Amino acid sequence: MSAPDTRKYRPETRLVQSGVLRSQFGETSEALFLTQGYVYDSSAQAEARFKGEDPGYQYSRFANPTVHMFERRMAEFEGAEAARATATGMAAVTLALMGQVRAGDHVVASKALFGSCLYVVEDYLPRYGVTSTIVDGNDLDQWRAAMRPNTKTVFMETPTNPTLEVIDIAEVSKIAHAAGATVVVDNVFSTPLWQSPLALGADCVVYSTTKHIDGQGRCLGGVILGSEKFINDNIHTFIRQTGPSMSPFNAWVMLKGLETLAVRVRQQTDTAAAVAAALAEQPKISRLMYPGRPDHPQAAIVAKQMRGGSTLVGFEVVGGKQGAFRFQDALKLVRISNNLGDAKSLITHPATTTHQRITQKQRDELGISDGFVRLSCGLEHPDDLIEDVLIALKAV
């Protein structure tokens, strides 16, 4: 029994109903198909399956019913034609770029990237003859100047990790497409609920499903979304032959996470906005970054391309590293962790964790000062979270 066409429904309905493949038992919850391979009714069917003439499954490295349900649900939620799930978010980023490029190609990326993403662009791709140019994502002239005849794709995070700057996806997409390049957007800090890069001109969207999509700190995962042509030309064969696959169990966990994503992200976003408002006038906070506030540096872009803020708040505690550490260590409810998008509130000090491998000069350019922290708001009562943060500030 297959699910009805749910594309006509609103996002919250698609998060619950899309992509379900029911077995002959008519189960309510999605079935977990923990299998490596599949059997065939005949030798002729096996031959047809491998030729692509029979639509059934062959091997779970590249196709599995539970993983397929997750991919279809994500595609309908995102508004994409196709999706492929991966083992981790970094696998999704690496594959989205590596699947497109060949030796001699060129990539342009915004400088505000997660440390591992920056590694892929600046250290990994050049090993295979792919050069790169890093630009200030909010300077459109730098994007234009960076384009070359061999530029294959451009890559950006928006909102950025960890400073929550916002890049104009539509304008960068126009520049890239005019140069014959594709656009890949890491949308993890916004989630599909608040931002739709494909509708703004992007060709590919990637997520670490480890974050909001799971949302409860359980499993690793990633997903790549785009048109059928983009996925078939650049992604499908790469996954089939190299194997950065999502496990069926993790896909099942992600399916369960998607059912509550809209409820969780809305609550977490409201809480993050309330925390940002409480911190805005605190004298021990020297800088505050939250998309949706009028004092955000790219407030006009946020208003144009985002439907909501973020579950994260970035802010600078006075006193540098010592001040930030005292603040974090004084927290009772919020826990120190480098993850985000969890039901539990988490905080990290990027300069010594997620971005500690980049140079001091790069951190300065990105606004990652020694006092900067990134707070991921969970599902606790917002008043409890605000009290915890304000009390901890007294230790600074």
C-alpha positions as CSV (number, residue, x, y, z in Angstrom):
1,M,0.0,0.0,0.0
2,S,1.5,3.3,-1.0
3,A,0.8,6.7,0.4
4,P,-1.5,9.2,-1.5
5,D,0.0,12.2,-3.3
6,T,0.6,14.6,-0.4
7,R,2.3,17.4,-2.3
8,K,-0.9,19.5,-2.3
9,Y,-0.9,19.6,1.5
10,R,0.8,22.1,3.8
11,P,4.3,21.4,5.2
12,E,3.1,20.2,8.6
13,T,0.9,17.6,6.9
14,R,3.7,16.5,4.6
15,L,6.0,16.0,7.5
16,V,3.6,13.3,8.9
17,Q,2.1,11.7,5.8
18,S,4.6,11.9,2.9
19,G,6.5,9.0,1.5
20,V,4.9,6.2,3.5
21,L,5.3,2.7,1.9
22,R,3.1,0.3,3.8
23,S,3.7,-3.4,3.6
24,Q,1.1,-6.1,3.2
25,F,0.6,-5.9,7.0
26,G,-0.8,-2.4,6.8
27,E,1.3,-1.0,9.6
28,T,0.6,2.5,11.0
29,S,4.2,3.5,11.7
30,E,6.7,3.3,9.0
31,A,8.3,-0.1,8.7
32,L,12.0,-0.6,9.6
33,F,13.6,-2.7,6.8
34,L,16.9,-3.8,8.4
35,T,18.2,-5.7,5.4
36,Q,21.4,-5.6,3.3
37,G,20.0,-7.2,0.2
38,Y,16.9,-8.4,-1.6
39,V,15.8,-11.7,-3.3
40,Y,14.3,-12.0,-6.8
41,D,11.5,-14.2,-8.1
42,S,13.6,-15.4,-11.0
43,S,17.0,-14.9,-12.7
44,A,15.2,-12.8,-15.4
45,Q,13.9,-10.5,-12.7
46,A,17.4,-10.1,-11.2
47,E,18.8,-9.2,-14.6
48,A,16.0,-6.7,-15.2
49,R,16.5,-5.2,-11.8
50,F,20.2,-4.6,-12.5
51,K,19.5,-3.2,-16.0
52,G,17.1,-0.7,-14.4
53,E,14.1,-2.2,-16.3
54,D,12.5,-3.5,-13.0
55,P,11.9,-0.8,-10.3
56,G,12.6,-3.0,-7.3
57,Y,15.4,-2.9,-4.8
58,Q,18.8,-4.5,-5.2
59,Y,21.1,-3.5,-2.3
60,S,20.7,-1.3,0.7
61,R,23.9,0.6,0.0
62,F,22.0,2.7,-2.5
63,A,18.3,1.8,-2.1
64,N,16.3,0.7,0.9
65,P,12.5,1.1,1.5
66,T,12.9,2.8,4.9
67,V,15.6,5.2,3.6
68,H,13.5,5.8,0.5
69,M,10.5,6.8,2.7
70,F,12.8,9.4,4.4
71,E,14.1,10.7,1.1
72,R,10.6,11.1,-0.3
73,R,9.3,12.9,2.9
74,M,12.3,15.3,2.9
75,A,11.9,16.0,-0.9
76,E,8.2,16.9,-0.4
77,F,8.9,19.0,2.7
78,E,11.7,20.9,0.9
79,G,9.8,21.2,-2.4
80,A,12.4,19.3,-4.3
81,E,12.0,16.7,-7.0
82,A,14.5,14.2,-5.5
83,A,16.6,13.5,-2.4
84,R,19.4,11.2,-1.4
85,A,20.2,10.4,2.2
86,T,23.8,10.1,3.5
87,A,25.5,8.8,6.6
88,T,26.3,12.2,8.0
89,G,25.8,15.9,7.3
90,M,29.5,16.2,6.2
91,A,29.0,13.3,3.8
92,A,26.1,15.3,2.3
93,V,28.3,18.4,1.9
94,T,31.3,16.5,0.5
95,L,29.2,14.5,-1.9
96,A,27.2,17.6,-3.1
97,L,30.5,19.2,-4.1
98,M,32.6,16.2,-5.2
99,G,29.8,14.8,-7.3
100,Q,29.8,17.8,-9.5
101,V,33.5,18.6,-10.0
102,R,36.4,17.2,-12.0
103,A,40.1,18.1,-12.1
104,G,40.4,21.6,-13.6
105,D,37.2,22.9,-12.1
106,H,36.8,25.8,-9.8
107,V,34.6,26.3,-6.7
108,V,33.6,29.6,-5.0
109,A,32.5,29.5,-1.4
110,S,31.6,32.0,1.3
111,K,34.2,32.3,4.0
112,A,31.7,31.9,6.8
113,L,31.7,28.1,6.8
114,F,31.8,25.3,9.5
115,G,35.4,24.2,9.9
116,S,34.9,20.8,8.3
117,C,33.2,22.4,5.3
118,L,36.1,24.8,4.9
119,Y,38.4,21.9,5.0
120,V,36.6,20.2,2.1
121,V,36.8,23.3,0.0
122,E,40.3,24.5,0.8
123,D,42.2,21.2,1.6
124,Y,40.3,18.3,0.2
125,L,39.2,19.5,-3.3
126,P,42.6,20.7,-4.3
127,R,44.0,17.2,-3.9
128,Y,42.0,16.3,-7.0
129,G,42.9,19.4,-9.0
130,V,39.9,21.5,-8.0
131,T,40.7,25.1,-7.1
132,S,38.7,27.4,-4.9
133,T,38.1,31.0,-4.1
134,I,36.8,32.1,-0.7
135,V,34.7,35.3,-0.6
136,D,32.8,37.5,1.9
137,G,29.3,36.0,1.4
138,N,27.6,39.4,1.9
139,D,29.7,41.2,-0.7
140,L,28.1,40.6,-4.1
141,D,31.0,42.2,-5.9
142,Q,33.3,39.6,-4.5
143,W,31.0,36.8,-5.8
144,R,31.1,38.4,-9.2
145,A,34.8,38.9,-9.2
146,A,35.4,35.3,-8.2
147,M,33.6,33.7,-11.1
148,R,35.8,32.1,-13.7
149,P,35.0,30.2,-17.0
150,N,35.7,27.0,-15.1
151,T,33.7,27.8,-12.0
152,K,31.5,24.7,-11.6
153,T,29.6,25.4,-8.4
154,V,29.3,27.9,-5.5
155,F,28.7,26.9,-1.9
156,M,27.3,28.8,1.1
157,E,25.8,28.4,4.6
158,T,23.0,30.7,5.5
159,P,22.4,31.5,8.3
160,T,26.1,31.0,8.9
161,N,27.8,28.9,11.5
162,P,28.3,30.2,14.2
163,T,27.7,34.0,13.8
164,L,24.2,33.7,12.1
165,E,25.0,36.1,9.3
166,V,22.5,35.8,6.4
167,I,23.5,35.7,2.7
168,D,21.2,36.8,-0.2
169,I,20.6,33.4,-1.9
170,A,18.6,34.9,-4.8
171,E,21.3,37.4,-5.7
172,V,24.2,35.0,-5.4
173,S,22.2,32.5,-7.5
174,K,21.8,35.0,-10.3
175,I,25.5,35.7,-10.3
176,A,26.4,32.0,-10.3
177,H,23.9,31.0,-13.0
178,A,25.1,33.9,-15.2
179,A,28.5,32.3,-15.0
180,G,27.2,28.8,-15.7
181,A,27.7,27.6,-12.2
182,T,25.3,25.7,-9.8
183,V,24.5,26.8,-6.3
184,V,24.7,24.6,-3.2
185,V,23.2,25.9,0.1
186,D,23.6,24.4,3.5
187,N,20.3,25.3,5.1
188,V,20.7,23.5,8.5
189,F,20.5,26.6,10.7
190,S,17.2,27.7,9.2
191,T,15.6,24.3,8.5
192,P,13.1,23.9,5.6
193,L,10.4,25.4,7.8
194,W,11.9,28.9,7.7
195,Q,13.8,29.0,4.4
196,S,13.5,27.5,1.0
197,P,16.7,27.8,-1.0
198,L,15.5,26.0,-4.1
199,A,12.6,28.5,-4.5
200,L,15.2,31.3,-4.2
201,G,17.3,30.0,-7.0
202,A,19.6,27.3,-5.5
203,D,20.2,24.1,-7.4
204,C,20.9,21.9,-4.3
205,V,20.2,22.0,-0.6
206,V,22.1,20.0,2.0
207,Y,21.3,19.2,5.6
208,S,22.9,17.5,8.6
209,T,19.9,15.6,9.7
210,T,21.8,15.0,12.9
211,K,20.5,18.5,13.9
212,H,16.8,19.6,13.9
213,I,15.6,16.7,11.8
214,D,16.5,14.1,14.3
215,G,16.2,16.8,17.0
216,Q,16.8,14.6,20.0
217,G,20.5,13.8,19.9
218,R,20.2,10.2,18.7
219,C,21.5,9.5,15.2
220,L,23.9,10.9,12.6
221,G,22.7,11.6,9.1
222,G,22.6,13.9,6.1
223,V,20.5,14.6,3.0
224,I,21.0,16.2,-0.4
225,L,18.0,17.6,-2.3
226,G,17.5,19.0,-5.8
227,S,16.0,18.3,-9.2
228,E,15.8,14.8,-10.5
229,K,18.4,15.8,-13.1
230,F,20.8,17.2,-10.5
231,I,20.5,14.2,-8.3
232,N,20.8,11.6,-11.1
233,D,23.7,13.4,-12.9
234,N,25.8,14.2,-9.8
235,I,24.7,12.3,-6.7
236,H,23.0,8.9,-7.3
237,T,25.9,7.0,-9.0
238,F,28.4,8.5,-6.5
239,I,26.5,7.1,-3.6
240,R,26.0,3.8,-5.3
241,Q,29.6,3.3,-6.1
242,T,31.3,4.9,-3.0
243,G,28.8,4.0,-0.2
244,P,28.3,7.1,2.1
245,S,24.8,5.7,2.8
246,M,22.4,6.3,5.6
247,S,21.5,3.2,7.6
248,P,17.9,2.1,7.6
249,F,17.7,2.4,11.3
250,N,18.9,6.0,11.2
251,A,16.4,6.7,8.4
252,W,13.6,5.4,10.6
253,V,14.7,7.6,13.5
254,M,14.7,10.6,11.1
255,L,11.2,9.8,9.9
256,K,10.0,9.9,13.5
257,G,11.8,13.1,14.0
258,L,10.2,14.7,11.0
259,E,6.8,14.1,12.4
260,T,7.4,16.6,15.2
261,L,9.9,18.9,13.5
262,A,7.4,21.8,12.8
263,V,6.2,21.7,16.5
264,R,9.7,21.6,17.9
265,V,11.3,24.2,15.6
266,R,8.5,26.7,16.1
267,Q,8.8,26.4,19.9
268,Q,12.6,26.5,19.8
269,T,12.5,29.6,17.5
270,D,10.1,31.4,19.8
271,T,12.3,30.6,22.8
272,A,15.5,31.7,20.9
273,A,13.8,35.1,20.1
274,A,12.8,35.5,23.8
275,V,16.4,34.7,24.9
276,A,17.8,37.2,22.4
277,A,15.4,39.9,23.7
278,A,16.5,39.2,27.3
279,L,20.2,39.4,26.4
280,A,19.9,42.5,24.2
281,E,20.2,45.0,27.1
282,Q,22.6,43.0,29.2
283,P,25.8,45.0,29.8
284,K,27.9,41.9,29.9
285,I,26.9,41.1,26.3
286,S,28.9,43.1,23.8
287,R,27.4,41.8,20.6
288,L,24.2,39.9,19.8
289,M,23.3,38.1,16.6
290,Y,19.8,36.7,16.0
291,P,18.0,36.6,12.6
292,G,14.7,38.4,12.8
293,R,15.7,41.2,15.1
294,P,15.8,44.7,13.5
295,D,19.4,45.1,14.7
296,H,20.6,42.1,12.7
297,P,23.2,43.3,10.1
298,Q,21.3,41.6,7.3
299,A,17.8,42.4,8.6
300,A,16.5,43.3,5.1
301,I,17.7,40.0,3.6
302,V,16.2,38.1,6.5
303,A,12.9,39.7,5.9
304,K,13.1,38.9,2.2
305,Q,14.1,35.3,2.3
306,M,13.2,33.8,5.7
307,R,9.8,33.0,7.2
308,G,11.2,32.8,10.7
309,G,14.3,33.3,12.7
310,S,16.4,30.5,14.1
311,T,16.6,28.2,17.0
312,L,20.1,29.6,17.7
313,V,21.4,32.8,19.3
314,G,25.0,34.0,18.9
315,F,26.4,36.5,21.4
316,E,29.7,37.8,22.7
317,V,30.4,37.8,26.4
318,V,32.7,40.5,27.8
319,G,36.0,39.3,29.1
320,G,37.1,37.2,26.1
321,K,37.7,33.5,26.6
322,Q,37.8,33.8,30.4
323,G,34.4,35.5,30.4
324,A,32.9,33.1,28.0
325,F,34.2,30.1,30.0
326,R,33.0,31.5,33.3
327,F,29.6,32.0,31.8
328,Q,29.3,28.6,30.2
329,D,30.6,26.8,33.4
330,A,28.0,28.7,35.5
331,L,25.0,27.4,33.5
332,K,22.9,24.8,35.2
333,L,20.2,24.0,32.6
334,V,22.1,24.6,29.4
335,R,24.8,22.0,28.7
336,I,28.1,22.5,27.0
337,S,28.1,20.6,23.7
338,N,29.1,21.2,20.0
339,N,25.8,19.8,18.7
340,L,22.7,21.9,18.0
341,G,19.0,21.6,17.1
342,D,18.4,19.3,20.1
343,A,15.4,19.2,22.4
344,K,17.9,20.0,25.1
345,S,19.5,23.5,25.2
346,L,23.2,23.3,24.3
347,I,26.0,25.9,24.1
348,T,29.4,25.9,22.5
349,H,32.4,28.2,22.4
350,P,33.3,28.0,18.7
351,A,36.9,29.5,19.0
352,T,38.0,26.5,21.0
353,T,35.7,23.8,19.5
354,T,34.0,23.8,16.1
355,H,36.3,26.5,14.6
356,Q,39.5,26.0,16.6
357,R,41.4,24.5,13.7
358,I,41.2,27.6,11.5
359,T,43.6,30.5,12.0
360,Q,43.2,33.4,14.4
361,K,43.1,35.7,11.4
362,Q,40.2,33.7,9.9
363,R,38.3,33.7,13.1
364,D,38.7,37.5,13.4
365,E,37.4,37.9,9.9
366,L,34.4,35.8,10.7
367,G,33.6,37.6,13.9
368,I,34.4,34.5,16.0
369,S,36.0,36.3,19.0
370,D,37.3,34.6,22.1
371,G,34.2,35.8,23.9
372,F,31.6,34.5,21.3
373,V,29.3,31.7,22.2
374,R,26.5,29.9,20.2
375,L,23.4,28.9,22.1
376,S,21.0,26.3,20.7
377,C,17.7,26.6,22.4
378,G,15.8,23.5,23.3
379,L,12.3,22.7,24.4
380,E,12.6,23.8,28.0
381,H,10.3,26.5,29.3
382,P,11.6,29.8,27.9
383,D,11.5,31.5,31.3
384,D,13.6,28.7,32.9
385,L,16.1,29.1,30.1
386,I,16.3,32.9,30.4
387,E,16.7,32.6,34.1
388,D,19.6,30.2,33.7
389,V,21.4,32.4,31.2
390,L,20.9,35.6,33.2
391,I,22.1,34.0,36.4
392,A,25.1,32.6,34.7
393,L,26.1,36.0,33.4
394,K,26.6,37.1,37.0
395,A,29.7,34.8,37.1
396,V,31.3,37.0,34.4
